[in-house]
Amino acid sequence: MESMNQRDSSPRVDETSESFFWLRLVYAGTIFLGLTTGPIILFAPKLARKLVGFPEMLPEQDPVIVGVIGCFWTAAGVISIFGLMQPLKFIVIPLIQMIYKSTWLLFVFLPLLIAGKFPDYGWTIAIGNFIFLMLDIKAMPFRYLLSDSMCTTETTEHRVAEEKPSTIVVGNPQ
């Protein structure tokens, strides 16, 4: 009975509804950027330095660190393909992006900007991170994340099917 009350108190989630438009847009953006930028970083690092640092070129980077970044973006792009189909099941990808972008803006961008040491080549990264952070925040289903539903990936249809009362026959069914 207690689990029934917990289920009733959690918000209903229908992954096919229009409310998931923004979340799917985040996944689509991650697919595009992850599967273009990630492999470019891995296989054409000089081109990546020109593109990411636009209008200038990023300085030479440590190939190990840049390789980790390229692999991460590629992996996020691949996993986001599944996120398009099941947005809540793969919510960890937009959540990680939202956290790393806000952390970067707060602890890298802002201190450098305040100290007057933010390089010109970093503006493309800063503006991109800010725009995509705003999209992440708009798309994030915070109500779902903070509910008991986070522990499951059931959709409304599954819950409705479970909650339909069965017919109970009292007495002799003859």
Secondary structure, DSSP 8 states (H G I E B T S, - for coil): -HHHHHHHHS----TTSGGGHHHHHHHHHHHHHHHHHHHHHHH-HHHHHHHHTTTS------HHHHHHHHHHHHHHHHHHHHHHHSTTTTTHHHHHHHHHHHHHIIIIIHHHHHTT---GGGHHHHHHHHHHHHHHHHH--HHHHTSGGGG----HHHHHHHHS------S---
